[in-house]
Amino acid sequence: MKKSRVAASAVRSKSAAPKPNPRWGREEETEIFAKNVRLFRQGKISDDDFRRFRLQHGAYGSRLRMDYSMVRIKVPGGEITPEQLEKIASLSEAFSIGSAHVSTRQNIQLHWVQLEDVSEVMRGLVEVGLTTREACGNTVRNVMCSHFAGVCPSEAFDATPYAKAIARFLLRNPMCQNLPRKFKINFSCCDSHGLVRVADIGLVPTVKKPSSSSYTTTTTETSDETSRGFKIYLGGGLGAASFIGHLLEDFTPEDRLLATCMATIRLFDRHGNRENMARNRMRYLVHEMGWERFQKMVLKERSIVEMTTSYSTEQLFDVKSHEDTRQLPKASGRMTTMTKLPMLNVKVTKDSLGFERWLHTNAVQQKQEGYFTAFITLGAGDITASQLRVLASAIRDYSAEGVARNTPQQNFALRYVRETDLPNLYEKLASAGLANPGALTIASAVGCSGTTSCNLAITNSHRLAKEVQRKFLELGLDIDDSLRDATIKISGCPNSCGQHEIATIGFFGGATRMNNTMTPTYTMLFGGSAGEAGELGKAVMRVPAKRVIDTTLKIIELYKNERAAAAVAAAGGGGGDEDHHHETLHQWIIRLIKGQGSGSIKNLEGMKAALAQVIQLPSSPQQDPDAYRDYGSDSNFTAKTARGECAA
């Protein structure tokens, strides 16, 4: 352990100093919030006016209890320091429930904070450079950036400074304070990692040769012969009605990035639907207006922005100030894709040593030779105060970068870890219960907060995601490489905070009367995916909450049977459709969606028929009352919701 600490600290000493910590928060905003809480309690501010104010400052009402708040902490680009993690730990113990929650949008949330204590939480966050400002409400929300940005061998360049620069420019910007609805911006590192097709603005870093129209997203180093830019997608988003974003143009130079974002936001501000909250996201505007018309409007508006924006305003978009100038290890230039550790070629089973199983599912080699990104698997995004402190210590001891990144899979990524430090890192994480395997596999199920805190939730998606993870790890499904590229994502309602529509197998919560009894159910979707080639899942059938795990395991069993049959056919000289014995679960499900199944299950109708018995409940609730209840509840199910707070 001591040698490992010396090794990591030696790298950081060469980097001259810890990574600069941008100051996102402002002390005066905490005082203003405390003052307005007092005025609200005195009846001097109306409910609606105070609601708009607190949402603008990142305080979301807790489920059916408006005296409590969920405080949402923005983490621009997902990058967070040890000091910030330790402060969040202390605040969670003093004012929350002793734990924090990592969301699918790289925010960190503290639940059940007394309204009068919110300003104290905000004050503590300001001390370490964090803010809750515009984490909720009709504003530009937290700007996301792929947790692989800077270490991905397929990236053109590191998008992190650009993500932070646009986040800084838009924070508190008058242009963004009263939009028709919330607005989301996502940066990826390459065409495989990131959520660029399901955001209002999605950006993929790209380089282009000035003398040619050709460009690439897979160049690891730029030179004088190439120029930086982005592929920009507009109008995507997830929710009750979801859309995949459209490509604005083949190549947007980096010096037009700001103007493109400003033009898009300005158009949304002017033309977005302010009357119907159910249809006032930008994706509806693009869909109803038509992409070609909207595209022309953006390009025209961009020209206006470029001609009318002052030099002083342009200077507020400062990419250079967010670049890491320390001497971190450079890319070796030899990797072309993410690879597993060499030692993982050996057979790993669920009975293997904990460290071996963890390596198999939680470690990825970076483009920097000898360095790895290690993932900390959380249960549906939850992490206790004591675990946050251990994570902070692990960052200091083992990350040459000196920060961590939180991920859309509700986990943490610890980057720039030396290969020789991985065993000691594992031991440190294991001491705090943070060394669960499965981070990059089907076992790491995503689940929104559900009925544990959200007003709109119908089902306890949060608890279900934890139960899926527990069962899948128990069965060793995390070490099955044929399941590695599959994902499970669960939302407590149709609004997709759990991103169910971009999962291999997705679920969103609802309520259904079954055998004359109100029962928690989930609509199951197949075939969603993220990345630049993102697809939305197709609805298949409704599944009772207490049958979701059995149903998912049955799907995996059916897949295994079909794969084995294909292997037999291939061994016997069969070809064509029979030669599918190497395909993954995700690939098999995509074939079924297309109606191209080659075994006993040909399409989605065949899948529904195969699952019909699995989803059945006892004919009477008296036979098995628990089958009709939701996870985490010992009483009969009732669908309770309140006014949503996704918008101000």
LINDA-V344650 format. One record per backbone hydrogen bond with DSSP energy under -0.5 kcal/mol. CO is the residue of the C=O (numbers start at 1). NH is the residue of the N-H. E is the energy in kcal/mol with one decimal. If there is no record, write none. Layout:
BEGIN
co=[CO | CO]
nh=[NH | NH]
e=[E | E]
END
This chain:
BEGIN
co=[1 | 2 | 3 | 4 | 5 | 6 | 7 | 8 | 9 | 10 | 11 | 13 | 15 | 20 | 22 | 26 | 26 | 27 | 27 | 28 | 29 | 30 | 31 | 32 | 33 | 34 | 35 | 36 | 37 | 38 | 39 | 39 | 40 | 46 | 47 | 48 | 49 | 50 | 51 | 52 | 53 | 54 | 55 | 55 | 56 | 58 | 58 | 60 | 62 | 65 | 65 | 67 | 68 | 69 | 69 | 70 | 70 | 71 | 71 | 72 | 73 | 74 | 75 | 76 | 78 | 80 | 81 | 82 | 83 | 84 | 85 | 86 | 87 | 88 | 89 | 90 | 91 | 91 | 92 | 92 | 95 | 98 | 100 | 101 | 101 | 103 | 107 | 108 | 109 | 109 | 110 | 112 | 113 | 114 | 114 | 115 | 117 | 118 | 119 | 120 | 121 | 122 | 123 | 124 | 125 | 125 | 126 | 129 | 131 | 132 | 137 | 138 | 139 | 139 | 142 | 143 | 144 | 146 | 148 | 148 | 151 | 152 | 157 | 159 | 160 | 161 | 162 | 163 | 164 | 165 | 166 | 167 | 170 | 173 | 174 | 176 | 183 | 184 | 184 | 185 | 186 | 187 | 189 | 191 | 191 | 193 | 193 | 194 | 195 | 196 | 197 | 199 | 200 | 201 | 202 | 203 | 204 | 206 | 207 | 208 | 209 | 214 | 216 | 218 | 223 | 225 | 227 | 228 | 229 | 230 | 230 | 231 | 231 | 232 | 233 | 234 | 237 | 243 | 246 | 251 | 252 | 253 | 254 | 256 | 257 | 258 | 259 | 260 | 261 | 262 | 263 | 264 | 265 | 266 | 267 | 268 | 272 | 275 | 276 | 277 | 281 | 281 | 282 | 283 | 284 | 285 | 286 | 290 | 291 | 292 | 293 | 294 | 295 | 296 | 297 | 298 | 299 | 300 | 301 | 302 | 303 | 304 | 305 | 310 | 311 | 313 | 314 | 316 | 317 | 319 | 320 | 323 | 326 | 330 | 339 | 341 | 342 | 343 | 349 | 353 | 354 | 355 | 356 | 357 | 358 | 358 | 359 | 361 | 362 | 364 | 367 | 367 | 368 | 370 | 371 | 372 | 372 | 373 | 374 | 375 | 376 | 378 | 379 | 381 | 382 | 383 | 384 | 385 | 386 | 387 | 388 | 389 | 390 | 391 | 392 | 393 | 394 | 395 | 398 | 398 | 402 | 403 | 404 | 405 | 407 | 411 | 412 | 413 | 413 | 414 | 415 | 416 | 416 | 417 | 418 | 418 | 419 | 421 | 422 | 423 | 424 | 425 | 426 | 427 | 429 | 429 | 430 | 436 | 438 | 438 | 441 | 443 | 446 | 449 | 450 | 450 | 453 | 455 | 459 | 459 | 460 | 461 | 462 | 463 | 464 | 465 | 466 | 467 | 468 | 469 | 470 | 471 | 472 | 472 | 472 | 473 | 476 | 477 | 479 | 480 | 481 | 482 | 483 | 487 | 488 | 489 | 490 | 491 | 492 | 492 | 493 | 496 | 499 | 500 | 501 | 503 | 504 | 505 | 506 | 507 | 508 | 510 | 512 | 512 | 514 | 517 | 519 | 520 | 521 | 522 | 522 | 523 | 524 | 524 | 525 | 526 | 529 | 531 | 535 | 538 | 541 | 543 | 544 | 545 | 547 | 548 | 549 | 550 | 551 | 552 | 553 | 554 | 555 | 556 | 557 | 558 | 559 | 560 | 561 | 562 | 563 | 564 | 565 | 566 | 567 | 568 | 569 | 570 | 575 | 576 | 578 | 580 | 584 | 585 | 586 | 587 | 588 | 589 | 590 | 591 | 592 | 592 | 600 | 601 | 602 | 603 | 604 | 605 | 606 | 607 | 608 | 609 | 611 | 613 | 620 | 620 | 624 | 625 | 626 | 630 | 638]
nh=[5 | 6 | 7 | 8 | 9 | 10 | 11 | 12 | 13 | 14 | 15 | 16 | 17 | 22 | 24 | 29 | 30 | 30 | 31 | 32 | 33 | 34 | 35 | 36 | 37 | 38 | 39 | 40 | 41 | 42 | 44 | 45 | 43 | 50 | 51 | 52 | 53 | 54 | 55 | 56 | 57 | 59 | 58 | 136 | 134 | 60 | 72 | 70 | 65 | 62 | 68 | 115 | 62 | 71 | 113 | 60 | 72 | 73 | 110 | 74 | 108 | 131 | 78 | 79 | 406 | 404 | 85 | 86 | 87 | 88 | 89 | 90 | 91 | 92 | 93 | 94 | 95 | 96 | 96 | 98 | 114 | 385 | 383 | 103 | 109 | 106 | 103 | 73 | 101 | 111 | 71 | 114 | 69 | 117 | 118 | 118 | 121 | 122 | 123 | 124 | 125 | 126 | 127 | 128 | 128 | 130 | 129 | 24 | 74 | 135 | 139 | 179 | 141 | 183 | 144 | 77 | 187 | 149 | 151 | 152 | 367 | 155 | 159 | 163 | 164 | 165 | 166 | 167 | 168 | 169 | 170 | 171 | 173 | 176 | 177 | 179 | 141 | 200 | 201 | 144 | 203 | 146 | 156 | 532 | 533 | 189 | 190 | 531 | 198 | 199 | 245 | 236 | 235 | 186 | 233 | 188 | 231 | 229 | 216 | 227 | 212 | 209 | 207 | 220 | 226 | 210 | 208 | 254 | 206 | 232 | 252 | 204 | 233 | 248 | 202 | 246 | 243 | 237 | 234 | 253 | 230 | 256 | 257 | 260 | 261 | 262 | 263 | 264 | 265 | 266 | 267 | 268 | 269 | 270 | 271 | 272 | 274 | 277 | 279 | 280 | 284 | 285 | 286 | 287 | 288 | 289 | 290 | 294 | 295 | 296 | 297 | 298 | 299 | 300 | 301 | 302 | 303 | 304 | 305 | 306 | 307 | 308 | 309 | 314 | 315 | 316 | 317 | 318 | 319 | 322 | 323 | 325 | 328 | 369 | 365 | 344 | 345 | 346 | 352 | 357 | 358 | 359 | 360 | 361 | 361 | 362 | 363 | 440 | 375 | 373 | 332 | 369 | 371 | 419 | 366 | 374 | 417 | 364 | 414 | 377 | 412 | 380 | 382 | 102 | 379 | 100 | 388 | 389 | 390 | 391 | 392 | 393 | 394 | 395 | 396 | 397 | 398 | 399 | 400 | 418 | 82 | 415 | 80 | 413 | 410 | 407 | 376 | 405 | 415 | 374 | 401 | 400 | 418 | 372 | 421 | 422 | 422 | 425 | 426 | 427 | 428 | 429 | 430 | 431 | 432 | 434 | 433 | 377 | 441 | 444 | 444 | 445 | 490 | 452 | 453 | 454 | 63 | 642 | 451 | 461 | 464 | 465 | 466 | 467 | 468 | 469 | 470 | 471 | 472 | 473 | 474 | 475 | 476 | 477 | 478 | 476 | 479 | 480 | 481 | 483 | 484 | 585 | 486 | 505 | 446 | 507 | 448 | 509 | 458 | 459 | 496 | 499 | 502 | 503 | 537 | 528 | 527 | 489 | 525 | 491 | 523 | 521 | 514 | 519 | 517 | 514 | 512 | 545 | 510 | 524 | 543 | 508 | 540 | 541 | 506 | 538 | 535 | 534 | 529 | 526 | 524 | 522 | 547 | 548 | 551 | 552 | 553 | 554 | 555 | 556 | 557 | 558 | 559 | 560 | 561 | 562 | 563 | 564 | 565 | 566 | 567 | 568 | 569 | 570 | 571 | 572 | 574 | 573 | 578 | 579 | 580 | 583 | 588 | 589 | 590 | 591 | 592 | 593 | 594 | 596 | 595 | 604 | 602 | 599 | 597 | 607 | 608 | 609 | 610 | 611 | 612 | 612 | 615 | 616 | 623 | 624 | 627 | 628 | 629 | 633 | 640]
e=[-2.2 | -2.1 | -2.4 | -2.5 | -2.6 | -2.1 | -1.5 | -1.9 | -2.2 | -1.3 | -0.9 | -1.3 | -1.4 | -0.7 | -0.9 | -0.8 | -0.7 | -1.0 | -1.2 | -2.1 | -2.1 | -2.2 | -2.3 | -2.3 | -2.0 | -1.8 | -2.1 | -2.4 | -2.4 | -1.6 | -2.7 | -0.7 | -1.5 | -2.6 | -2.4 | -2.2 | -2.0 | -3.0 | -2.2 | -1.9 | -1.0 | -2.8 | -1.9 | -0.8 | -3.4 | -0.7 | -2.6 | -3.8 | -1.8 | -0.7 | -1.8 | -2.6 | -2.0 | -0.6 | -2.9 | -3.1 | -0.7 | -0.6 | -2.4 | -0.6 | -1.9 | -0.6 | -3.0 | -1.2 | -1.9 | -2.8 | -2.0 | -2.4 | -2.0 | -2.4 | -2.1 | -2.1 | -2.6 | -2.4 | -1.6 | -2.2 | -2.7 | -0.7 | -1.0 | -2.2 | -0.6 | -2.1 | -2.2 | -0.5 | -3.2 | -0.9 | -2.2 | -3.0 | -2.1 | -0.5 | -2.9 | -0.5 | -2.7 | -2.1 | -0.7 | -1.2 | -2.0 | -2.6 | -2.2 | -2.1 | -2.1 | -2.2 | -1.4 | -0.6 | -1.2 | -2.5 | -1.7 | -2.7 | -2.2 | -2.0 | -1.9 | -2.1 | -0.7 | -2.2 | -0.5 | -2.9 | -2.0 | -1.6 | -2.3 | -1.5 | -1.8 | -1.3 | -0.5 | -2.2 | -2.4 | -2.1 | -2.4 | -1.9 | -2.6 | -2.3 | -2.0 | -1.6 | -1.8 | -2.3 | -1.0 | -0.5 | -2.8 | -0.8 | -1.9 | -2.2 | -2.5 | -1.3 | -0.6 | -3.0 | -0.6 | -0.9 | -0.8 | -2.0 | -0.9 | -0.6 | -2.6 | -2.0 | -1.7 | -2.5 | -3.2 | -2.6 | -2.4 | -2.3 | -2.6 | -2.8 | -2.0 | -1.2 | -2.5 | -0.6 | -1.6 | -0.6 | -2.1 | -1.9 | -2.8 | -0.6 | -2.4 | -2.3 | -0.5 | -3.1 | -2.8 | -2.9 | -2.3 | -2.3 | -2.7 | -0.6 | -2.4 | -2.3 | -1.2 | -2.1 | -2.2 | -2.8 | -2.6 | -2.1 | -2.3 | -2.6 | -2.2 | -2.2 | -2.5 | -2.0 | -2.9 | -2.2 | -0.7 | -0.8 | -1.9 | -0.9 | -1.1 | -1.2 | -2.5 | -2.2 | -3.0 | -2.5 | -2.2 | -2.2 | -3.2 | -2.0 | -2.0 | -2.3 | -2.2 | -2.2 | -2.9 | -2.6 | -1.4 | -1.7 | -2.6 | -2.6 | -1.6 | -1.6 | -2.0 | -2.2 | -1.9 | -1.3 | -1.6 | -1.2 | -0.7 | -1.6 | -1.5 | -0.8 | -1.6 | -0.5 | -2.0 | -1.7 | -1.5 | -1.1 | -1.7 | -2.3 | -2.3 | -2.6 | -2.0 | -1.1 | -0.6 | -2.3 | -1.2 | -1.8 | -2.7 | -3.0 | -2.8 | -0.7 | -2.0 | -1.7 | -2.5 | -0.6 | -2.4 | -2.2 | -3.4 | -0.7 | -1.5 | -1.0 | -1.8 | -3.0 | -0.7 | -3.0 | -2.2 | -1.7 | -1.8 | -2.6 | -2.2 | -2.2 | -2.5 | -2.2 | -1.9 | -2.2 | -2.7 | -1.9 | -0.6 | -0.5 | -0.6 | -0.6 | -2.8 | -3.6 | -1.9 | -2.6 | -3.1 | -2.2 | -0.6 | -3.0 | -0.6 | -2.4 | -0.5 | -2.5 | -1.3 | -0.7 | -0.9 | -2.5 | -2.5 | -2.1 | -2.1 | -2.5 | -2.9 | -1.6 | -1.4 | -2.9 | -1.4 | -0.6 | -1.7 | -0.7 | -1.5 | -1.8 | -2.2 | -1.6 | -1.6 | -2.5 | -1.5 | -2.0 | -0.9 | -1.7 | -1.9 | -2.4 | -1.4 | -2.2 | -2.5 | -2.2 | -2.6 | -2.4 | -2.6 | -2.3 | -2.0 | -1.8 | -0.5 | -2.4 | -0.5 | -0.7 | -1.1 | -1.1 | -0.9 | -1.9 | -0.7 | -2.3 | -1.7 | -2.3 | -2.3 | -2.1 | -1.7 | -1.7 | -2.7 | -1.4 | -0.8 | -1.4 | -1.6 | -1.1 | -2.3 | -2.4 | -2.1 | -1.2 | -3.0 | -2.7 | -2.7 | -2.1 | -0.8 | -2.5 | -1.2 | -2.9 | -2.6 | -2.8 | -2.5 | -0.6 | -3.1 | -1.6 | -3.5 | -0.9 | -2.1 | -3.0 | -1.1 | -1.3 | -2.5 | -2.3 | -3.3 | -2.9 | -2.3 | -1.3 | -2.5 | -2.4 | -2.5 | -2.0 | -2.1 | -2.1 | -2.2 | -2.7 | -2.4 | -2.4 | -2.3 | -2.4 | -2.6 | -2.5 | -2.3 | -2.1 | -2.0 | -2.0 | -2.2 | -2.5 | -2.4 | -1.6 | -3.1 | -1.5 | -2.0 | -1.3 | -1.8 | -1.1 | -2.4 | -2.4 | -2.0 | -1.8 | -1.9 | -2.2 | -1.6 | -3.0 | -1.5 | -0.6 | -0.6 | -0.7 | -2.6 | -1.7 | -2.5 | -2.0 | -1.9 | -1.4 | -0.7 | -0.7 | -1.6 | -1.0 | -1.6 | -0.8 | -1.4 | -1.4 | -1.5 | -1.4 | -1.1]
END
